[in-house]
Amino acid sequence: MPKDNSIKSVLIIGSGPIVIGQACEFDYAGSQSARSIREEGIEVILINSNPATIMTDPSMADHVYLLPLTTKSIIQILKEHPQIDAVLPTMGGQTALNLCLEADEKGIWEDFNVRLIGVDVNAINVTEDREKFKQLLARIGVPTAPAKTATSFLKGKEIAQEFGFPLVIRPSFTLGGTGAAFVHTKEEFDEKLTYGLEMSPIHEVLIDKALIGWKEYELELLRDKNDNVVIICSIENMDPMGIHTGDSITVAPAMTLSDTTFQRMRDYAILMMRSIGNFAGGCNVQFAVSPDEKEDIVAIEINPRVSRSSALASKATGYPIAKVASKLALGYHLDELPNQITKSTSALFEPTLDYVIVKIPRWNFDKFEGADRTLGLQMKSVGEVMGIGRSFQEALHKATQSLEIKRNGLGADGKGYKNYEQIIEKLTFASWDRVFVIYDAIAMGIPLSRIHEITKIDMWFLKQYEELYTIEKEISKYNITNLPKELLLEAKQKGYGDRQIAHMLKCLESQVYKLRDEKNIKRVYKLVDTCAAEFKALTPYYYSTFEAEIETANGQRYVHNESIVTDKKKVVVLGSGPNRIGQGIEFDYSCVHGVLAAKECGYETIMINCNPETVSTDFDTADKLYFEPVFWEHIYDIIRHEKPEGVIVQLGGQTALKLAEKLSKYDIKILGTSFDALDLAEDRGRFSELLTELKIPFPQFGIAENADQASALADVLDFPLLVRPSYVLGGQGMKIVINKQELEEHVIDLLKNIPGNKLLLDHYLDGAIEAEADAICDGENVYIIGIMEHIEPCGIHSGDSNATLPPFNLGEFVMQQIKDHTKKIALALRTVGLINIQFAIKDDIVYIIEANPRASRTVPFIAKAYGEPYVNYATKVMLGVNKVTDFKFNPQLKGFAIKQPIFSFSKFKDVNKALGPEMKSTGESILFIDDLKDDQFYELYSRRKMYLSK
């Protein structure tokens, strides 16, 4: 049956600002969905309050509403667009499902004659209500863990008495495991039960017997109106039950399941999906499996929507789940849709993987002082990376190299733990860096049986680790002159980086690279093709690996490379890697727009990134996608292979920027602002000399390398002082200190964490107003795209401040200084592309805090507020195709737009919520107001100093 022709207009609900538990995977899903539905000639209307996403770009839908995700906003849209026939709530995570349910309960869909597609209300209710879900599974014969629901404290105590400890408490209708907890003792039970009941919007918790140590699996399913079901991907959690899947290291396809158990699991998943409601769309099902030869299966939960795992599964298989799920919601059958990668098979074809993928979460505990850093049922990670390799070991190494936490991979970098007690503790209380600690434990000689006993991680994974350590020991016996080729090739096939091999051989990374070149051990690129090369793939989506040479009958030796280099002029865009606080989805937005602009200019576009949640890693965003770590060795190999005209570094945040020096050293052209100008802005000494020359004021500062120097500087600069390390992201390690004791403590602490760093001490302008400007410069002309005033005073990180566009109370004299300073600095830094400058205003004098000649966090916000494609313009300037004067700027904004930070403190009890110079927000939303009399503005302004911490 083809699509339902009665659907002419669809409302898609987005997921709102990024919080822990719901990140940019829903931007990816929403963007794919909007494109998929519009391809059918159907009108798309979109609601989402997050300005940093591609999803809310004007080009994505026929009408985009940047409004709060409330039923009031839904009613406003339905009144303005009476033509809306259907609503699709499955692309916006839990937020969209909850809003859809609320609108249903209020009778809104019925009032406006709008029907639900992609899911039905019954399916949402039955999967979210723990008790109903349990009853359903009992009815269809799918096993579950012993569990009961409690809606009161007393009932909860009765259940605990019946089951005995350990128990798991899970609140109904929450996101990312909010409020979920393990309880081992009677004492902690009362507190965790109360918290769980408070966290659930319907005051209900499920209490179940803890399946600690069981193995955990997920399946991603799609179903059509005809009841055809395909399983897109099986995912195994390396971490056993007890750690939220969003905080687990996951592997696809499943590695340690017997075939018969996998078939049983498939049958259960299909049965569950068919029994929760009569809808066409996607589902994510989670199971626990007993870690013995019986392999008992227990169903944990089913989510009738696209999820974090479906973004991962889409990138892992090349099968665009959200895109196909949207078509199914419109009535198509799976066998009527083409496979997007091969174009010659149907979407009813289940993907086959001839490679392994490993996902590792990215945490940001350093931003949450006092947070419990152990992992459990409540998700705490802010992003994730994915590595693709020909083996689990290679994929694991590539994922660890993608994390950007100053590690070169597993072990062999001199940064491992050496203390026995510390290693045992980190294994016992699952730590965020356990993926590295397992290797350290093996290196220390702790037996695998002991590691398994503590962690319950399957022995197969531990043996893979042991093999890696064995090869490190073997290589360490040699030096750079006598290392056998076979051993070097094996280490590369297992994912070891040149830096790690150099560490083993006690030589330089460049020497290992040279040796590889001489021995012809070169990366080859393979296609992600959904079908293990059974059919020809038409989508250029690659990962790298190493292969032994093949010898032909006539003696010719070669390795097979599937990435064919064209003779077109090319440009490489470096992505921003994993999401983290200080560098989120807004840089992915910039990268995607950079790619699209370069395409418009006739370039073949090449994207390098390792974040599975993003639009930039969608298989059809760039002309060629390399799903690889944004890590020097990988990038250099791709550049040598592709020979681009140049590389764009200023769109991928600090991740890409940090590679500018290496690119410059290797004579690789940086498109746009040069490395020297980027470095000048980062080097406070050189930058302040420039400001002095330009006669632009800046707070007095000095540079210290130890506590003594800092103390001497304090006498000159005067307290309060802002102390910060150089070359960091999101205000990491910044603090305002008010006396010598605080100064000494903070300096010692910083140098312990970042040895050898130069610390900057600025006189802090107490009570100053903070403002910032973004501009595009072509080296000769400057256009200021937006000036924002922060509602909070100077001293709170710009990412944590409410920023108002345009400013609400800066006089003409101050505004003129901001404009003059911005233009002078942009030209003096020889900026080609984007620049962001931050200011402190005191006594009507505008001081410079810092300048960043790159895309900033605020660029997407300004683009959405004014309705202009600034990243597109800036990229064309970087490429030298256009001058700033070629564009007709025509910003449209009635009243004011406010960028509001969103925090995820609810995930961390007992954490210090005070705001200061170090960024803590995980996302943002946009608020439009007509004038300053608006109640919401008044409330924000009255609270502006509430959380300022020194």
N, C-alpha and C positions, 0 to 999 in steps of 0.2 A: 504493500500500500504506500503510495507516495505521501508527500506531506499533507497536513491538514490545511486545505485552502481557505478555511474560515478564519485562520489567524492572519491578521494583516498588520497588527501592531503589538509589540511585546515590551513589558516593563521588566528590566533586569535590576535586581537589588544587589548593591555592592556590600563590602564588608566593613567599610568605615576605616578609622585610623588603625595603624598597626599597633598591636599589643602582643605581649608574649602569649603564644598559643594561636595567634591568627595573624599571619604575616603576609608577605607579598605574593604568596602562592595564589591568593584569591584575586589579585590584580591580573595575574597571568590567566587564571580561569575566566574571569569576567571579560578580559580583552579578547580572548579566543572565542568566547561565546557570542559576544556582540558581532564580531566579524562573521562568524558562522551563520548567524541568523540573518544578517544583512545580505549575505550572498544569495539568500533565497528571495530577495526583493521585499523582505518584511521590515517595517519600520521598527527601530529600537530606541526606547526611551530608558535612560539610565539614571539611577540615584546612587550617589556615594559622596561621603563628606571629606574624602581624602584627596587633597590637591596634588600629592606627589606621585600619583599613579598615571600610567599610560591609559588605564581604563577610563579615567575622567577627561581624557583629551577630547577636544571638540570633534576630531576626525573619527572617533571610535563609534559614535552613535548619532542618530538624527537629532536627539535632544539630550543634553547632559545636565542634570540637576545636582549642583554641589550644595546639598542641603543636609541638615542633621537627619540621622536615620530614625525617624519617629513616625507614628501613624498620622500625625498632623501634616508632615511633609508628603506622605503618601496620598492623603486626601487632596492636598493642594495640586499635586501632579495629575491625579485622576480627574479633577475638575477642569484643569487646563487642557487635558487630552482625553476627551470622552471616547475617542476612537480606540483606546487600549483594550485589546481582547483578552490578553493573558499575562500572567506574571510568572517569571522564572526566578525562584529564590535559592536555587541550589548552587549558585556560583559565588555567593558571598559569605560562606562559612556559617558559623553558629549565629552570628549577628543577624544575617539575612533570614535564616530559618525562624529565629525567635520573633523578629519583626513581622514576618509573614503570618505566624501563628496568632500574634496579638491582633493584627488586622482582621484575621479570620474570626477571632472571638468577638471582635467589635462589629462584625457583620459588614466590614468595608468592601470586601471583594464582591459580596452579594449585592450590596447597594449599587455598585457601579458595574455590575454584570461582567466581572473579570474572573476568568478561571485560572486555576493553578496548573502549570505544566512542569514536567521534570520530576515531580514528586507529588504525593497527595497528603492532606492534613493528617489522615489516619496513620500514614507511614511515619511522619514526624513525631506524632504523639506516642505511637507504640515503641519507637526506638529511643525516645528521650525519657519516657516514663519507665523507670527501672522495673517496677512491679509488673506493668503490662507486658513488657518485653520478656520478662522471665516466664510469665504465664504462656505467652505465645510459643516460646521455644519448647516448653514442656509439652504443649499440644502437638507440635510437629515432630517431636522426638529428637531434638538437638540438645545434647548434654550441656548443663551449666554448672557453675560452682554453687555449693549451698549458699543461699542468700535470702535475706528478707528486707523489706523496706520499713523505715520508721519515719513517722511524721511528728514524733514528740520525743523528748529526752527520755521519758520513762520507758517508752516502747523500745528505744535503742538499747537501754540497759538490760531489758529482758532478753533481747536477741543475743547480746554479748554473753549473757549467762548461759544461754542455750548452746552457742557455737564454741565458746572458749577461744583463747588467743592463739596465734596472731590473727587479726582481722583487718579488713580493708573497709574504709568508710568512703563512699562516693556520693556527692550531692547530685541531684537530678538537674537537668537543664543548665549545665555550666560548661565553660570553654577551657580547653587546654588543661583539664584535670584540676581546675580551681577548687580548693577545699578538700581534695582527695588526700587520704593519709593512711599509712600503715599504723596499726596500734598493736604494741607488743605487751603492754601492761595495763592494769586496771586504772592506775594513777593518770596516765595520759589519755585514757579513753574519754573521760568526761569533757576535757577541754576540746578534743578533736571532734567529738560528736556535736557539741554546741556550735563550734566554728562551721562544721559541715551544714548543719541546719540553717545557720545564718546565711551561708553562701548560696544556698539553693533558692531560686526565685519562688519555688512553690513549697519551701520549707520541708523538703523530703530528702532522705538519704537512703542509699542502699548499703546494707552491711553484709559483706560476704566473707567467707572463709578465705584467708590469703593463700594464693597458689604460689608462694615464694619459691623461686628456683625453677619453675616450669618454663618451657621455651615459649616464645611469643612469635606469632606470624600474622601477616596481613595479606588479604587478597583484594585486588581492585577489579570490580565487575561493571559491566554495562549490560543493560537489558532494553529490548525494544518492545513495541506494542504487541508484537506477535509472540512475546515470551521467549524469544531467542536470548540466550545469555552468553557473553564471552568473558573469560577471565584474562584480563590484560597482563597482569603481573602478579607473581608471588613475591612477598618480601619477608625476609627473616630478620628478627631482631637479634643481634649478637648478644646484647644484654638480655638476661632472662626477665621473666615477669617481676614486676615490682618497680621498674623504671618506666616512666611515661614514654610512649613510642616517639614523641617529639624530642625526647632527650636521649634516645637510644641510638647506638650505632646500628644502622640497618644495611642489609645486603640483599641484592636481587640478582638472579633468582634465588629462591630458598636453597640453602646448601646442605642441610643435615637432615632432611625429611626423607623417609623411605617413600617409594613410589605409591605403595598401597595407602599409606596415611595421607599422602597428598591428594589421592583420588577421593578418599573419604571427606577430606576437608573441602575439596571442590564441591562435592555433592551437598554437604551441609550449607555452604555459602549460597549455592544456587537455590536451595530449598528456602533458606532464610529470606533471600531477596524476593523470591516469588510470593512469599507468604505475608510480607509487611504491607502490601498494598498493590493496586493495579496501576503502576505508573511506568513510564519509560525514562531511563536516565542512568546515572552512575551511583555506585555504592562502594563503601569501603567496609570490609568485614575483618574483625580481629579475633584470633583464636589463641588459646593456650594449649600446649601439648606436654604431656608428662615426660620427664627426661629419662624414662626407662624403656625397656624393649616393648612394653605394651603400647606405648605412644597413644595414650588416651587423649581425646580431643575435647576441649571445653570451649564453648562460644563465649566471648567477652562482650563484644558490642558490634553494632552495625550502624553506619552513618549514611543516610540516604541523600548524599550530596557529594560534590567533589571535595577533596580534602587536601591536607598537606601531603599525604602519601600519594594522592593521584597526580599531583604536580611532579613528584619524584618519579612515579611510575611512567608518566608521559615522557619525561626526559630520558628515563632509563631504557624505554622501549622504542621511542620515536613515534608512539601511537598517541595522537592528541586527544586525550580523554574528554576534556571540556568541550572541544570543538564537535566531537562526535555525539556526546551526550546532549548537546544543544539541538543537533539535527534530529535525534531520537525523540526529544521532547516535542518537536514539531510534527511528529507522526511517521517519520521515515523508519524503514526497517534496516537492520544492519547489513543485510545482503544487497541493499540498493545503494549503499554508500561506498565510494572507493577508498581504499587504503591510501592515506595522504602521502605516504613515503614512496610506495612502489607505483601507485596509480593504475597498476594492472591487476591487483587482487582486491577483494572486497574487505569492508570493515568487519566482516564476520570471521575474519582470519585471525586466530590468536597469535600474538607476537612470540617469536622464538629468539632467545638471546644467545649469541655465540661469544659473549664477553660477560664480565662481572661488574656490577656497580656497588659502590660503598658510599653510604651517606654518613657524615659525621656532623653532629650539631655544633653550633658556635655559641659559646656562653659569654656573658659580660659581667661576671660577678664583681670585678673591680669597681663597677659603677654603683654597686649596692652594698655599701659599707654595713657590716653586721649581718649580712645575709647568710643563711645556712647553705653552704656550698655543696652539700651532698645531694645526690640525685634520688628522686623518688617518684611518687604517683602524680605530683604536680609539676607541669612543664616549666622549665626555667630558661631554656635556650632562646636566643633572639634571632638566630638564623641557622643556615646549614650549608654544607658544601657536598658535592658529589664527585667521586673519582670513577673513571671508567678504565678498565684494564682487561687484559686477556686472562688474568688470574685474580683471585681474591687478594693475594699479596700486592700485586701491582696496583690494583684499585685502592687498597687500603693506604698504601704509601702516597698515591696521588691525592687522596682526600686529605691526608694529614699535611701535605705540602700546600694545600689550598686554604688552610685555616687562617693563615696570617697571624700566628701567635709566636713568631720568632723561633719556630722549629723547622728543621730541614726534612723532616719525615720521622719515622720511628727510629729512635736510637741513633747511634753513630753521629752525634753532633755535640757531644760533651755536655749535654744539658739534662741528662737523665738523673733520677734519684739514686742515691748510694746508701741511704740509711734504711736498715732492715725494718725497724719499727714503723717508720714513716710509710714505707712501701706496703706493709701489711695493713696498716690503718686505711690507706687510700683504696686498697682492694676490698677491705671489709665494709667500709662505708663508701659506697660507690661515688668516687670523685669525678669531677668533670674531665680530669686528664687521665682517667683510668686506661684509656686506649694506649697511652704512652707507658704507663706504670707497669702494665703486663709485661712489656718488653724488658723494662728495668728489672722486674722480678726474675725473669728467665736469665738475664745477664748475671744476676747475683747468685744464681744457682738454686733458687727456690723451685722444688719439683713441680711439674705440671699438675700432678694429682692434688697437691696442696693448693695451687692457684684455683683449680677447678672446685675444690671443696669450699673455698672461701667465696668465689664469685658466681659459681654455678654456670659459668660460660662453657658452652659445649667444647668437649675435648678436641674436636676437629679444628676449631678456630685457634685453640692454644697451640696445637701442633704446627699450624701455619706460622705462628709467631716464632716457635722454636726453630723452624727451618730458616727463618730470616736471621735469627741470631747466629745460627751455625755458619751461614755464609759470611757474616761480618767477621767472625773469628778466623775463618779461613783466609779471607782477603787481608786481614791484619798481619798475616805472616809474610806478606810480600811488600815490595815497594814499587814506585811508579815505573822503574826500569825492567822489572821482571814479572809483572802481573800477567798470568796467562789470559789470552783472549777469551777462552771459554768461560772463565770465572768472571771476567768483566761483563760479558754478555749476559750471564746468568743473573748477576746483580742488577743489571739494568732491566731485565725481564721481570724481576721481582719488585721493580719500582724504586730501587735506591737512586737517590739524586747524586749528581756528580759531586756536590758538596759533601755528602755523606761518605762517598768512596774516597774523596780526598782526605777526609778526617781519618779513615781507616789506614790510608797509605802515608799519612803525615806529609801531605804535599798540598799544592794549590788546586782549587777547583778548575782553573783554566788549564792546568796540566792534564787533568783527567779528561777534560773536553777534547784537548789536542790528541790525547792517546786514542780516544774513541774514534776521532776523525781518521787517524792513521790506520786504525784496524778496521775501518769501515763498519763500525757499530753505530748505525744511525737510526733515528726514529723513523718509523713508517706510520702512515695514517690510514685508519680503517673507518669504513662507513657504519653509522648506526642505521640499520636498514629494516628493522622489525621482523626479518624473516631469515636470519642466519645465512644470507646471501643466496637463498633459493630462487629469488626473483631479483631483477635489476631494480636498484633503488634510484630514484630521480632527485632525491633531496640531499644536498651537500652538508652533511652533519657528521663531524669526524672526532675521533679520539686517537691518541698516539699509543704505540707499543713498540717493542723490539722483536725482530725475528732473525732466526739464523738464515744465512745466505742459502739460496737455492742454486744448484749447479745444473746447467742444461747439458744435453748430450755433446754439444760442441765445446764444452769446458767454460762457457760464459757463466759468471756468478752474479746474482742480483738478489735484492729483497723486493717483495711486492708492496707497492705503495698505491693505495686507492685514491689518494688526493691528487687529482690532475691539475697542474698549474696552467692557467690560461695566459694569453699574451695581453690581456686587458690591463689598463692602469688600475692599480689596487691601493686600497687604504685599510690599515688595521686599526680597529677601535679596541682599546683595552678596557675590559669590564671592571666592575667594582668588587668582585668577589663576594664573600658571604655578608649578609646583613649583620650589622652590629649597631650599638648605640653610637651615634656620631656619623655613621655612614650607612644610610638606609636606602629605601626604594627610590628616593629622589635622584640618585646617581644612575640607577637603572633607566629611569625616565630619560635622563640626558643622553645616555649611551644609545638608546633606541632611536631618539630623534637625530642623533649624530649620524647613525647608520643610514637612516632614511634620507637625510640631507645629502650625504655623500653619494647615495644612489642617484638622487636627482641631478647631481653634477656629473654623472657619467662614470663614476668609479665602481669597480667591483669591490664590495664591502666584505671585510673579514672580521668576525667578532671572536674575541677570546674571553671566555668567562667560565666559572665553575659553580655558579649558584643555580640550583635546579628550580628555584621558585620564581624565576624572573621571565619577563617578556624578551629580554635581550638574548636569552638562551632558547627561545622558541625556534624550531627548525626552519621557519620561513621568514624570520626577521631580517637577517643579513644574507648576502649571497652565499657566504660560506661561514659555518659555525664550527669553531674548534672548542669542544667541551674539555678544557684543559685548565690546570691550575694557573692562576695569574702569578707565576713564579718564574724567575729569570730564565732558567734553563729551557723550560717549555716554550716560552715566548721567543727566545732567540732562535730555537730550532724552526719554529713556524715562520719566522721572518726570513731566515735563510732559505727556507723551502719556497715561500711565496714571492719573495723579492718585491715588497710593496713600495710605492712612492714615498710613503712615510707612515708614521704611527700617531694616532690622536691619544694624548694622555690626559687632557684636562677635563674629560667627561666622567671618568671612573673614580672620582674622589681621591683620597690619599693613597689608595691601593695602586692606582695607575701612576700617580704622580711620583711615588717612591721609586719607580723604575726609570724615571727620566734620566737620572745621572748615568745609569748603566747604558741606556740607549745612546746617550750623547758620547760616552767613552768609546762605544763600538761604532761610532760614525753612522748611526741609524737616524734618519731624519725625523725630528719631532715636528709634527704639523701644528702651526699656531705658535704660541709663546715659547721662546727658547728655554733650554734647561737653565742657562745662566740667569735669565730673568726670574724663573721659578725659584731658583736657589737664593737669589738676592732678596726675594720677599720673605723666605723662610729664615734667612740669616739675620738675626736682629741687629747685629753690629753694622753690617753693610746697609741694611734697610734704614736704620736711624741716621746714618751718614747721608743717605739720599734725602731723607726728610729734612735734615738740617740744611742741605743745599737748596732744597725747594722752599725753605722758610715755612714749613708746615709743623705745627706743634704736636708733640707726643709726650705721654707721661715719662718722667725721668726714670731711667732703668740702669741696671748693671748686670754683668754676667758673672756667675760664681761656679766653681768646680768642686768646692767642699764647704763644710760648715763654717770654717774660719773666715773664708772670703765672704760668705753670705753675711756673717755677723758684722764684718767691717763695712760692707756695703750698706747695711741697715742704718748705720750712723750717718751716712751721706744722704740716703734716699728718704728716710723718715717713714715711720709706720702710719697707717696700715700698708702692708706690702702684698702684692699679688705674686706668688711664687709658681713658676711653671717650667716643666722640662721642654727642651726644643724638639721639633719634628714629632709631635704627637697629634692624635686625632680626638675630636670631641672633648677637648679640655681635659684629657686624661692627666691625673696627678696635679691639677691646678688647685691652689688653695689660697685664701686670704688669711694672713697671719697678723696679729696685733702686738706681739712682743717677742723678745729674743728667744725665750724658752720654746714658744710655738714654732718659731723659725727654725731653730736647731733641730727639733724633733722631726719636722716635715722634710728638711733637707736630707737628714740621715736616712729617713724612710725612703725618699725618692731615689737616692743614689744606691740604696740596697736593691731596689727593684729594677732600676735602669742604670747599671754601672757605667761610668765614663760619660754620662750625659752632661751637657752644659745647661745650667739652670738660669732662667731669666728672672730677675727680681724687678718688678715695676712698682713705682709708687701708685697705690690704688686711689683713684679719684672717688672718694666717698660721696655718695649722694648724687653722682652724675647721672645724666640721662644717656641711654645708649641708643644708637641708631646704626643702620647699615645701608649700603647702596650696592646694587648690582649694575654692571655696565658691560657693553660690548665695545671693543676697541679694535681697529685694524692697523694700529701703529701710527696713524695720522689723525683719525677722527674718533671721537668718543660719543656714544649714545648711552645715557643713563636709563636703564629699563625700569628701575624702581628704587625709591628711597623709602625705607621703613623705620618707624620709631617703635622701640620696645616699651611695653607698658611697665614691665618690671625695671627697677633701677640697674645701673651698671654694676656688674659683679655676679649677675646670674647669667650663665652661659646662653649665648644667643639661641641655641637649639631648644632651650627650656623656657624661653621668653615668649610671651604673646606679642607678635609683631604686627603693627598696624600699617596698612598701605592705603593711601598716602599718610604721612605723619599727621598727628592730630593737634600738637601744640608747639611746633618749632616755628619760631619767627622767621621772617624773610631774610634777616641778617645771617642767622644760623644756616638756613637752607642754602643760601648763596655760598657760604664757606664749604658746606658738604659737596655742592656741585663743583666748585673750583678745585678742592682737594682731590676729588675723584678723578677729574679729567687730568690734572697734573700728574698724579701717581700712575694712572693707566698708561700715559704717554711715556713717563720716565722709565717705567718697567718694560717698555717696548712690547706691551701686551698685544697679542693677536688672538682674539677670541674673547672669552668671558673673564671678568674680574669681580671679586666681592671685597668690599672694604668696610671695616667696622670702626665706629666712632664713639667717643665719649664726649658729652657736652656739659661743660661746667662754667658757670658765670658767662654764658654766651660765647665761650671759646670752644671750637671744635678740635678735639685731639684725636690722633689716629691710634687705634688699638692694634689693628693688624690689616694686612692686605693679602688676599689669596687670588692669584691669577689663574683661576680655574672655575668650573661650574660649581655653584654652591648649593646648599640645602634649600635656599629660598627661590632659586630660579624657576622651578616648576610652579610654585605658589604664585609668583608674579605673572607668569605666562597664563595661568588659569584665571587670575583676577582681572587681567587686562585683555584676555582673549587674543593673545599674539604669540606666534611660534618662535620665541627668542632663541631656543637652542638650534633650531633650523638655520636661522640667520647667522648665529655665531659660528656654526660649523662651516658654512659657506665662506665666511671671513677667514677661518683657519686654513681652509683649502686654497685660499688666494683667488677664489672664483669671483667673490664680490667685495666691494668696499661697504662700509657702514652707510655711506651716503646713497647706495643703490636701493635701500629699503624705504618703503613709505610706512613710517610708524604711526599707528592710530589707536592708542590704548583706549579701551572702553570700560569704565568703571563708574557706576553710580554710587555715591556714598563711600563706604570704607570696606576693605577686606581685612580680616584678622586671621593670622596663622596661629592656631592654638595647639600647644604641645599636649600630648597625651602620655600618661605615665602608666607603668605596669607594677606599681608597688604592691598591689593585692597579692602578687605571687610570692612576695617576701615578707613574712611577718617579722616584726622587730627590726626592720631596716630603717636607717635614718632617712626620713623623707625630706629633710631640709634641702633647699636648692642653693647652688653656689656656682663657682666657675667651672665645675666639672659636669658635663652633660649627663642627664639621667632619663630623658624622655625616649620612648620607643617609637613614637609616631606623631602624626599631627592631623588636625582637621582644619577646614576653612569655614569661616563664619562671615557672612555678608550682612552689614548693617547700613541703614539709610543715613543715620546721623548719630552724633555722640550722645543724644538723649536716650538711645536704646538701653533698655534695662540690662542686657547682657554685657554691654561695654561698661556700664556703670559698676556692675558687680566685679568685673575683672579689674577695673581700675582701683576699686576700694580694697581689693585683696593683694595689691601688687607687691607689698613688702612682707607679706605674711611668712614666707618660707626662707627669706634670705639668711644664708648661713655664712659665717666667716671662718 
